[in-house]
Amino acid sequence: MVIEFVDLKRQYQPLRGEIMPRIEQVLNGMNLFLGENVYRLEEEFASYCGTRHAVGVGSGTDALHLALRAVGVGPGDEVITVSHTFFATAEAIVLAGGRPVFVDIDPETYTMDPSLIEGAITPRTRAIVPVHLYGQPVDMDSVISISRKYGLSVVEDACQAHGAEYRGVKAGSLGDAAAFSFYYSKNLGAYGEGGMVTTKVGEIATRVQMLRNHGARERYQHDLVGMNARLDEVQAAVLRVKLPHLDGWNAARRTWADEYSRRLSDLEEVVTPVAQPYAKHVFHLYVIRTPERDRLQRWLKSHGVSTGIHYPVPVHLQEACSGFGYSLGSLPETEAAAREILSLPMFPELTVDEVAYVCQTIRGYVREKRGRRPRGVPSSAARGVAAG
Ligand SMILES: Cc1ncc(COP(=O)(O)O)c(C=O)c1O
């Protein structure tokens, strides 16, 4: 059996009849930017997230960058975030003029360990960027209470968390502002690039509206130096067709996550993801952990199963971040996770046979591995290594 990591064609086929006329409508009107689809999508997405404002931008990276600028991050400011994330989280902080300060993760959730935030605060700290990685919200009560105590802004990186909830409240409405990505493989994906900033604060929304459009309050009146970061009408039209399906797709992802976890739960060599009681996890990614990750990945590939690693090199160890004062050993939980995590195929249109095949293949690998192990030597997961 061949199983792709994400098969977007299966989502497109049943929606084709709805999507193509909407795209044609945009092209017939030739109003390609900041038109009816963008403005309607902004209203629909704000309402979905339970927030007051949403501003469509060119990508998730633009959303983070412009949200950070809109809350006031600028040159010399420090922004606390995690290194276990996609590079764009830190990149956006640098683009806004700030300096990323990384705290380690909780090895159970792979998200920011809030108990480490206070130790990272300095007089230059301006904001915190919690990343709801893999679709699970960060423990936001702790983040928000620290931000209030020190007067810091909170910008959620919700790029992997469309529809996720923290204590019944949607991601995107938990901080001062939030950034979403509509990269094509996200839980809500466009057919090109796209992103959204959500916020309850009118002033932040207005600043992002200006910043995405060259800092203009009105045409040819530029109050700020912004950039060209507009969401286009074709992408907005596609996203408006898809948004009403998001909850159903997330429910399917959660079903497949349960199915994987149930079928893998008895394997001591494999650590399955843990959804926290406060979280509605929407499983953008289903990430297991195992000490011989690379070997398992090759085994799965040789049996037709594509997987991913999110992410193999932590941000603080990237060449581009070499000036920020981190080195190997700075963030032990982040570094250990990067060595052992593996993302299994995850998309709403998976079938039970496919999930079963992936799990059988992993079981086949474990049998082969146990055969290799000298008798009486427990696996490293059983010794506690895999649990970090
Ligand atoms: C956690 C995280 N932050 C930021 C981004 C950046 O989003 P985009 O690729 O739309 O610029 C992504 C998307 O890949 C992401 O996963």
The ligand as an ORCA input file, in Angstrom:
! r2SCAN-3c Opt
* xyz 0 1
  C       4.161     27.136     13.498
  C       4.223     27.901     12.206
  N       4.488     29.216     12.243
  C       4.544     29.948     11.120
  C       4.321     29.392      9.877
  C       4.447     30.242      8.645
  O       3.331     30.201      7.816
  P       3.469     30.428      6.237
  O       4.149     29.229      5.663
  O       2.052     30.569      5.757
  O       4.251     31.672      6.031
  C       4.012     28.031      9.792
  C       3.727     27.406      8.501
  O       4.373     26.657      7.905
  C       3.984     27.257     10.985
  O       3.731     25.951     10.948
*
